[in-house]
Amino acid sequence: MMGGGRGLGVMWFGPGVMGSWFSASFFLIPTISGIMVIIGAIMMNKRSHEATIWGILVLVFSVLGLTGMGLAISGSILGIIGGVIALSNKK
């Protein structure tokens, strides 16, 4: 029984322990952030007198969306640019 793989030194973090939480956070956070950015953009258009509040919301959720991978990064960058433009727009 020398060199077996069944010992106390072997630790396994499979999908049941940490894997499902970790992968869900990389899916849910960018998805929810993207939905909030879209809602913020629509509300900025409909309620232009509250553009500063909605611009801050778009900016915050765009930064949160950077936790995702792939195309979420380009969407977050565009959201950050849109949020900054909304905040710098003076009426």
Buried (B, 14 or more C-beta within 10 A) or exposed (E): EEEEEEEEEEEEEEEEEEEEEEEEEEEEBBEEBBEBBBBBBEBBEEEEEEBBBBBBBBBBBBBBBBBBEEEBBEBBEEBBEBBBEBBEEEE
